[in-house]
């Protein structure tokens, strides 16, 4: 489902994100509501700001993809030709 530019603009403002962060969220498959829901409240001091949370998710996915690539190369990488 495509979310409207209004919802993304609202998430950008409320979460204090820049355009690159919004693009990252879209690339990760997140929606504007999930960004807004993850804004830490004062009673949740352990929660990272949304911007940091997005970058953590991206770093974890990149690390996982790199590990998968290394395993694929190590095993010979070949499948059916």
Phi, psi and omega in degrees: 000134179271131180265147184290156178298331179297317180294319178295321179295321178296315179296321179300316182289311184293325183267359180057053181253159173257179185296325178295321179293321177296317178298320178297315179300318178295318179297325179282352178084019178275162177244163184299326179295321181293328177294314181295321179296334184265014174289124181290139176266173181296335179275002180238066184293342180282342184282133179282153173302154185304319180301314179294320179300316178300315182291328175295315179300314181297317180297318179297318180293320179294320179297316179298317180295321179294319178297318179297319180295317179297318178297320180296317179292323182293323183278003180104342173068348186272145173235203175296137184274000000 
